[in-house]
Amino acid sequence: MEASHQTIINLEDIDLYCLETTMEDGERQREEEMMMFWEDDELLFLSSKQKNAFFCRNHLYRPSLFSARTEGVNWLLVASRQLRFTARTTILAVDYFDRFLASKVEESRPWLTQLCSVACLSLAAKLEETHVPLLLDLQVGETRFVFEAKTIQRMELVVLSTLEWRMNPVTPLSFVDHIGRRMATTTNTPLHWDEFQRTCHSTLLSLIVDSRWLEYLPSVLAAATMIYVLEKLQLLPGSSNQILSLLNITKEDADGCYQFLVKYLSND
């Protein structure tokens, strides 16, 4: 009877993880490439959407509407702060308010400005907030008029109809969130994302009351704000060119908005 021969295998001589590691690296690379594809696609979508939605708002500089915008936006900022709404809710409400004034109002009256502000804030809160106060409780701060709930609801319908139910516009925050998230995951230098995002949001809220805000595309406002905040927080030095390249913005456009931002904040 033949003796059986057994082969002794030394496991230390075999790299059992070689193939698995190679597959993981390959999958990771494909995943990163796919993520970059989707991010580029998202950025192209945001850029095209902002250009399609951007329209001339010069008539908001007429004395009657200029004062109405200032009054309305100031109330929106105060109310949002007291109600602890997010920056996204506030900026969305101001966008609704600006578009409504530009599309519908020839000459605003104080009661109409107040009613429109409340309706725009209510609509934005319903879209963004998890808890929305009752319409009567929404009217906080120093208001000259207090409206019944049914009056505000009717005004909401007027705003929705005037804006053709386009309630998810591109705002500067759309680009801030996208670029900030992208830079945080693709750069070697860790980006303090929470602090960066919070500072960008507060900076934009400081600017929005100034009607010169309307002169710039959301992407340009976002670029100037991000460059300003990165310099202020001393994060990612030399990243301004990367931001401008990603957003396809000229240095001249960014510089003009940046100067507006710096001058306004220095006088604030």
Number of C-alpha atoms within 10 A of each C-alpha: 3 4 5 6 6 6 6 6 8 7 8 7 7 9 9 10 9 10 10 11 11 11 12 12 12 12 12 12 12 12 12 13 12 12 13 14 12 12 15 13 12 12 18 14 12 20 18 11 13 17 13 8 12 16 13 9 15 12 13 22 14 12 11 14 21 18 17 21 24 16 16 23 26 17 23 26 22 15 21 22 14 12 15 11 20 15 20 19 23 25 24 25 25 24 22 27 25 21 19 19 24 17 13 13 14 13 13 17 13 14 14 16 22 24 20 22 27 28 26 28 29 23 21 23 23 14 14 16 15 8 9 17 13 10 18 13 10 19 22 16 13 9 10 8 11 14 14 9 14 10 12 21 16 12 19 20 14 16 24 18 12 16 16 9 10 11 16 11 15 22 19 23 21 16 22 22 16 14 20 19 14 14 18 15 11 12 11 9 12 12 18 12 14 10 12 19 18 12 19 26 22 11 17 20 15 15 19 19 20 14 18 13 16 20 15 16 20 22 25 25 26 28 26 24 25 27 22 20 19 19 15 11 13 9 16 17 11 11 16 19 13 12 19 19 12 14 19 13 15 12 13 9 16 22 14 13 21 21 13 17 21 15 10 13 12 8 6 8
